[in-house]
Amino acid sequence: MDTHQTSLSPQSPTHAQRLDRLAELAVRVGLNLAPGQELVMTAPVEALPLARRITEQAYRAGASLVTTILGDDEMALARYRHASEDSFDTAPGWLFDGMAEAFRRGAARLAIVGDNPTLLAGEDAERVARANRARSIAYRPALELITATAINWSLVASATPAWAATVFPDLPAEAALARLWDAIFAASRVDEADPVGAWAAHNARLMEKRTMLNGRRYAALRFRGPGTDLKVGLADGHAWMGGLSTAKNGITGNPNIPTEEVFTTPHRMVTEGVVSATKPLSYQGTLIRDIRVRFEAGRITEAQASTGQAVLERMIGTDEGARMLGEVALVPNSNPISRSGLLFFNTLFDENAASHIALGQAYSKCFLDQKLDAAALDAAGANRSLIHVDWMIGSAETDVDGIDAAGTTEPLMRAGEWVK
C-alpha cells in the first residue's frame, strides 16, 4: 500500500507523502500530543502503513511510548463461526481496564477507523447484540474518561479493501481503494497547500458557530423535513462544542478528523416527535437502512427500519438510556463530505455530512459548568448509557429552528444551510 499511486498530477504529492501528511495531522492537529505523553492507538491490520507513520510522528513529537492494538476481520468472524455460546457474553475487561488506567495516568487515545461496514451482516443478530453489550459494559470505564474529555483523543481514517468495496461496489478493487483514499484525504484537508493552516481556518469557522449558538441560549431545536418533525429539548446549562476541544489535561486538539459539526447535549426527557434517518447507519458490522422513530417524553416509543430491524431493536434495548438522546449536532449540507456525494458507511464521515442525533451516552463536556458531578449531570438532563450511536437526520431538505425559553422560534438552517 505504501507504493500505491493515485491519479494526481506529477506535481501533486504521492500517496506516501499524503499518508505522511495525514499522520502529521493526526498527531499535531488531532491529538496535539504533548512531550512525554504516552499514546494508546487502535487500528485494523490493513491500516499498518498509516499506523507506522503516526507512531513515527508521535515519537518525533516527544511521545514517551506508543502502544498499538490491532484488529483483524477474519479473527472477528472466526468467533461467530466457531466459538461456544458463552463467548458472546464475554469481553476482554482486562484490556479495557488497562486502557482506562493508561488514560488515568495521562495517556492520549487515537483510533484509526476503517472497519468493514458489512462484516457482521450475515451473522446471528442476537449473538452480535450480546457481544456488543458485553464489550460496552467492559469498555465503559475507558469510555467515560473519553466522553468526559479527561484526555486528548482523536479519530482518523484509513482506507481498507473491504470498506472501499462497500463504498465503490462497481469498481475494481484497486480503483475502489484509490478512490476511497482520495475521499479520505480530501475530507481530512490533506490536499490543501498547508493542511495544518487549513485546519486552523476551519476551526475558526466552527468556533464562530459555537459562539453564536452559545449566545442564543436556545431551550430546544426543531427539525423539519421529509418524514421528520422533531423537537429536541436541550439540557439545562448546555454548551455548544465543535472543532477544537480542550481536554481536562489542558491539551487542545480535534477529536475527529474530519469534522464539520457543532454539537451539544439534549435533555434526555424532552425530545418529542418523529424523525427519519437521511443516511443508512453502519452499526457493529450491520447496515441499518431507513430508520424512522417516534420520541415521546424523550424516549423512543416506536422504531422501524427497512433492513437491520432486529439489530436496531437490540441496540435501543441495550439499556434504558439507549432509547434517549445523548447528542444533537448541526452540519451544513454544503460541507466537503456532503458535496462528495458519497455514502461512506462510516459514522466518522457520514455524521459529518449531515446534521445528526446520537442515542445513548451524553458528553459531559457539553456544559457551561465543566465540573458537574454525576448527580448534577442527571439533574441537568444529561443521558447515561453503555452506547453512543450517531445517525444522520439532516439533508438539503431539512430546516432547523431555534426555540428560546419563552417559546419564540427563529430560523437557524434552511434547506440544510446556515441562516445566521
C-alpha positions in Angstrom: 0.0 0.0 0.0 2.9 2.4 0.6 3.7 2.3 -3.1 0.2 2.9 -4.3 -0.2 5.9 -6.6 -3.4 7.9 -7.3 -4.3 9.8 -10.5 -2.8 13.0 -9.1 -0.8 15.2 -11.5 3.0 14.8 -11.4 3.3 17.9 -9.3 0.9 16.6 -6.6 2.1 14.7 -3.5 2.5 10.9 -3.9 0.3 8.6 -1.9 3.1 8.0 0.6 3.5 11.8 1.1 -0.2 12.2 1.6 -0.1 9.4 4.3 2.7 11.4 5.9 0.6 14.5 6.0 -2.4 12.6 7.4 -0.2 11.1 10.1 1.2 14.6 10.9 -2.4 16.0 11.2 -3.4 13.1 13.5 -0.6 13.9 15.9 -0.3 17.7 15.6 -4.0 18.7 15.0 -6.0 15.8 16.2 -4.1 14.9 19.4 -1.8 17.8 19.8 0.4 15.2 21.6 2.4 16.6 24.4 6.1 15.8 25.0 6.4 12.9 27.4 2.9 11.7 26.9 2.0 8.1 26.1 -0.2 7.2 23.2 -2.6 4.2 23.0 -3.7 3.5 19.4 -6.1 1.0 17.9 -6.1 0.1 14.2 -7.2 -2.5 11.7 -4.3 -4.6 10.4 -4.8 -3.1 6.9 -4.0 0.4 8.4 -0.4 -0.5 9.4 1.2 1.9 6.8 -0.7 4.8 8.4 -0.2 3.5 12.0 3.5 3.2 11.5 3.7 6.8 10.2 1.6 8.0 13.2 3.9 6.2 15.5 6.9 8.0 13.9 5.2 11.3 14.2 4.3 10.7 17.8 7.8 9.9 18.8 9.0 13.0 16.8 6.5 15.0 18.9 8.1 13.6 22.1 5.9 10.7 23.0 7.3 8.5 25.7 5.6 5.3 24.5 3.2 4.3 21.7 1.2 1.2 22.2 -0.8 -0.1 19.3 -3.6 -2.7 19.4 -4.5 -4.3 16.1 -7.8 -5.8 15.0 -8.5 -8.3 12.2 -11.8 -9.0 10.4 -11.0 -12.7 9.8 -10.3 -13.2 13.5 -13.5 -11.4 14.4 -15.5 -13.7 12.1 -13.9 -16.8 13.5 -15.6 -16.1 16.8 -19.1 -16.1 15.3 -18.4 -19.2 13.3 -16.5 -21.4 15.8 -16.9 -20.0 19.4 -19.1 -21.5 22.0 -22.3 -19.7 23.0 -20.7 -18.5 26.2 -18.2 -16.5 24.2 -20.8 -13.9 23.2 -21.3 -12.8 26.8 -17.7 -12.1 27.4 -15.3 -9.3 26.6 -11.6 -8.5 27.4 -12.3 -6.5 30.5 -8.6 -6.7 31.5 -7.7 -5.0 28.2 -10.2 -2.1 28.7 -9.3 -1.8 32.4 -5.7 -1.4 31.2 -6.6 1.3 28.7 -8.6 3.2 31.3 -5.7 3.0 33.7 -3.4 4.4 31.0 -5.8 7.3 30.4 -5.9 8.0 34.2 -2.2 8.2 34.1 -2.3 10.7 31.2 -2.1 8.7 28.0 -3.7 10.0 24.9 -6.0 7.9 22.7 -6.1 7.6 18.9 -8.3 5.3 16.9 -7.7 4.6 13.2 -11.1 3.6 11.7 -11.5 1.6 8.6 -13.8 -1.3 9.5 -15.7 -3.4 7.0 -19.3 -1.9 7.3 -20.9 -5.2 6.5 -18.6 -7.6 8.4 -21.3 -9.0 10.6 -24.3 -8.5 8.4 -24.7 -12.3 7.9 -24.2 -13.2 11.5 -26.9 -14.0 14.1 -28.3 -10.7 15.3 -28.8 -12.0 18.9 -25.1 -13.0 19.1 -24.0 -9.7 17.7 -26.1 -7.8 20.3 -24.8 -9.9 23.2 -21.2 -9.4 22.1 -21.7 -5.7 21.7 -23.4 -5.4 25.1 -20.6 -7.3 26.8 -18.0 -5.1 25.1 -19.9 -2.0 26.0 -20.0 -2.9 29.7 -16.3 -3.8 29.8 -15.3 -0.7 27.9 -17.4 1.7 30.0 -14.6 2.8 32.4 -12.4 3.9 29.5 -15.4 5.4 27.5 -16.4 7.6 30.4 -12.9 9.1 30.5 -13.2 9.8 26.8 -16.7 11.3 26.9 -15.8 13.4 29.8 -12.7 14.6 27.8 -10.4 13.7 30.6 -7.8 13.1 28.0 -6.9 14.3 24.5 -8.2 11.8 22.0 -8.9 11.7 18.2 -10.2 9.6 15.4 -8.6 9.4 11.9 -9.4 7.1 9.0 -7.5 4.6 6.8 -8.9 3.1 3.6 -9.2 -0.7 3.6 -10.2 -3.1 0.8 -13.5 -4.2 2.4 -14.5 -0.7 3.2 -13.6 0.5 -0.3 -15.6 -2.3 -1.9 -18.7 -1.2 0.1 -18.4 2.4 -0.9 -17.5 1.7 -4.6 -19.0 -1.7 -5.3 -18.9 -1.2 -9.1 -15.1 -0.5 -9.3 -12.2 -3.0 -9.4 -10.6 -3.5 -6.0 -7.5 -1.3 -6.7 -9.5 1.5 -8.2 -12.0 1.4 -5.3 -9.2 1.6 -2.8 -7.7 4.6 -4.6 -11.0 6.4 -4.8 -11.6 5.9 -1.0 -8.1 7.2 -0.2 -8.7 10.3 -2.3 -12.0 10.9 -0.5 -10.4 10.5 2.9 -7.5 12.8 2.0 -9.9 15.4 0.7 -12.2 15.3 3.7 -9.3 15.5 6.1 -7.8 18.6 4.2 -4.6 16.7 3.5 -4.6 18.0 -0.1 -4.6 21.6 1.0 -1.3 23.5 0.3 -1.0 23.9 4.1 -3.0 21.2 5.8 -2.3 22.5 9.4 -3.1 26.0 8.4 -6.3 24.9 6.7 -7.4 23.2 9.9 -6.7 26.4 11.8 -9.0 28.3 9.5 -11.7 25.6 9.6 -11.6 25.5 13.4 -12.1 29.3 13.4 -15.3 29.0 11.3 -16.6 26.3 13.6 -15.9 28.5 16.6 -18.0 31.3 15.1 -21.0 29.0 15.0 -20.3 27.7 18.6 -20.1 31.3 19.9 -23.4 32.3 18.1 -25.3 29.3 19.5 -23.9 29.6 23.0 -25.1 33.3 22.9 -28.6 32.4 21.8 -29.2 30.0 24.8 -32.0 28.1 23.0 -34.2 25.8 25.0 -34.9 23.5 22.1 -34.3 22.8 18.4 -37.0 21.8 15.9 -36.1 19.7 12.8 -38.5 19.5 9.9 -38.0 17.6 6.6 -39.4 14.6 4.8 -40.6 12.2 7.4 -39.3 14.4 10.2 -40.9 16.8 12.7 -38.8 16.6 15.8 -38.4 18.9 18.8 -35.2 18.3 20.7 -35.1 19.9 24.1 -31.6 21.0 25.2 -30.1 20.2 28.6 -30.0 22.9 31.3 -26.8 24.8 31.2 -25.7 23.1 27.9 -22.7 24.4 25.9 -22.1 24.0 22.2 -18.9 22.4 21.1 -17.2 21.6 17.8 -13.8 21.6 16.2 -11.2 22.3 18.7 -11.7 20.8 22.2 -9.7 21.4 25.3 -9.4 18.3 27.5 -9.2 18.4 31.3 -5.5 17.7 31.0 -5.2 21.1 29.4 -4.4 19.9 25.8 -6.4 21.4 22.9 -7.0 19.2 19.8 -9.5 18.0 17.3 -11.3 14.8 18.5 -12.4 14.0 14.9 -10.5 14.3 11.7 -12.5 15.1 9.6 -15.2 17.2 11.4 -17.8 19.6 10.2 -20.2 19.7 13.2 -21.2 21.8 16.1 -22.9 19.8 18.8 -24.4 19.9 22.3 -26.3 17.8 24.9 -30.0 17.3 24.7 -32.3 17.0 27.7 -33.0 13.2 27.9 -36.6 13.6 28.7 -37.8 16.5 26.5 -37.5 15.2 22.9 -40.8 14.8 21.1 -42.0 13.8 17.6 -40.9 11.7 14.6 -37.6 11.6 12.8 -36.4 9.7 9.7 -32.7 9.0 9.0 -31.3 10.5 5.8 -28.5 8.0 5.5 -28.0 4.3 6.5 -26.4 3.6 9.8 -23.5 1.2 10.0 -23.5 -0.3 13.4 -21.1 -3.0 14.5 -20.9 -4.6 11.1 -24.6 -4.3 10.2 -26.2 -1.7 7.9 -29.5 -0.4 9.2 -31.4 1.4 6.5 -34.4 3.8 6.5 -34.6 4.3 10.3 -37.8 6.0 11.5 -38.5 6.5 15.2 -41.0 8.3 17.4 -40.0 10.0 20.6 -42.3 10.7 23.5 -41.1 12.4 26.7 -37.5 11.9 25.4 -37.8 8.2 24.9 -38.2 6.1 21.7 -41.6 4.5 21.7 -41.6 3.2 18.1 -38.7 2.2 15.9 -38.7 0.9 12.3 -36.0 0.2 9.7 -36.3 -1.4 6.2 -33.2 -3.5 6.9 -31.5 -4.3 10.2 -34.7 -4.0 12.2 -33.6 -6.7 14.7 -30.2 -5.0 15.2 -31.9 -1.6 15.7 -34.2 -3.1 18.3 -31.4 -4.7 20.2 -29.3 -1.6 20.0 -32.0 0.6 21.6 -32.6 -2.2 24.1 -29.1 -2.2 25.4 -30.2 -0.2 28.5 -32.8 2.4 29.4 -30.5 5.3 28.2 -30.1 3.7 24.7 -33.7 4.9 23.8 -32.8 8.5 24.7 -30.6 11.2 23.1 -27.1 12.0 24.2 -26.1 14.4 21.4 -27.6 16.7 18.8 -25.4 18.2 16.1 -25.8 20.8 13.3 -23.9 20.4 10.0 -24.3 22.5 6.8 -25.3 20.4 3.8 -22.7 22.2 1.6 -19.7 20.9 3.5 -17.0 18.9 1.6 -18.1 15.5 2.8 -21.7 16.1 1.7 -20.5 17.6 -1.6 -18.6 14.5 -2.4 -21.9 12.7 -2.9 -20.5 9.6 -1.3 -22.1 7.4 1.3 -19.1 6.3 3.4 -21.0 3.7 5.5 -18.8 5.0 8.3 -20.1 7.3 11.1 -16.9 9.4 11.3 -17.6 10.6 7.8 -21.4 10.2 7.3 -22.2 12.1 10.5 -20.1 15.0 9.2 -22.1 15.1 6.0 -25.4 15.9 7.8 -27.0 17.2 10.9 -27.4 14.3 13.3 -28.5 13.0 16.7 -26.9 10.3 18.9 -28.6 7.8 21.0 -27.1 6.9 24.4 -24.3 8.5 26.5 -24.1 12.3 26.7 -20.8 14.2 26.6 -20.3 15.8 30.0 -18.0 18.4 28.4 -21.0 20.0 26.7 -22.0 22.1 29.7 -21.1 25.6 30.7 -20.0 24.2 34.1 -17.3 21.7 33.3 -17.1 20.4 36.9 -20.6 18.9 37.3 -20.7 15.6 39.1 -22.9 12.7 38.1 -25.9 13.8 40.2 -25.7 17.3 38.7 -25.4 16.0 35.2 -28.5 13.8 35.8 -30.4 16.8 37.1 -29.4 18.9 34.1 -30.9 16.3 31.8 -27.7 14.5 30.5 -28.3 10.9 29.4 -26.4 7.8 30.6 -25.9 4.7 28.6 -23.5 2.0 27.5 -23.7 3.1 23.9 -23.2 6.3 21.9 -24.5 5.9 18.3 -24.8 8.8 15.9 -27.2 8.7 13.0 -28.0 11.3 10.3 -31.2 13.3 10.1 -30.1 16.3 8.0 -30.2 16.9 4.3 -30.8 19.7 1.7 -34.5 19.3 2.5 -34.1 19.8 6.3 -35.0 23.1 8.2 -33.9 23.7 11.7 -35.3 26.3 14.1 -34.1 27.5 17.5 -36.7 27.9 20.2 -35.9 30.1 23.3 -37.3 29.6 26.8 -40.3 31.9 26.0 -41.2 29.7 23.1 -40.1 32.2 20.4 -38.9 30.5 17.3 -36.2 31.7 14.8 -34.7 30.1 11.8 -31.3 28.5 12.2 -30.9 26.4 9.0 -33.0 26.4 5.8 -32.6 23.7 3.1 -29.7 22.4 5.1 -27.7 25.7 5.2 -27.0 28.1 8.0 -29.2 31.2 8.1 -27.1 33.1 10.6 
